Amino acid sequence: MKDLRPALRAFLLADAGIAAIVGTRIYPIKLPQGTKTASVVYTRISGAGIYHMGGDSGLAMPRYQIDAWGLTGDAATTLANLIKDRLSGYRGVMGSGGAAVTVQGVFMVDEREDHDDTVQMSRMSRDYAIDYEEV
């Protein structure tokens, strides 16, 4: 079974606009303690296989929350919009070599924003359903 996470991270890092803002600060699950600069965090928040009458289709459609962190709400939204431009509606290969994953489609399904007083940064969270070949 293929792991989407390394391919997703590589796909986001390959975008010049995103990389110009975050460098390599794209993290799984949580923002590292002490981080107070623009960053991206991706978290698998649910997973579902796709089945047909003959059984497992070999496709998966997990839902990922992708958080764009910025020093202001506007900065977080700008970063989130770059991520949306990169992901929403995408169909093709993410990653390379043995970590490459064939994606059938990426669909934005939800969004919310907030400010975290602990890290003193704003966050725009968007959820994406990513339909991909897991075998």
Beta strands, then each sheet from edge to edge (+ up, - down):
strand 1: 26-28
strand 2: 39-46
strand 3: 49-52
strand 4: 55-60
strand 5: 63-70
strand 6: 92-94
strand 7: 101-116
strand 8: 121-133
sheet 1: 1+ 2+ 5- 8+ 4- 3+
sheet 2: 1+ 2+ 5- 8+ 7- 6+
end
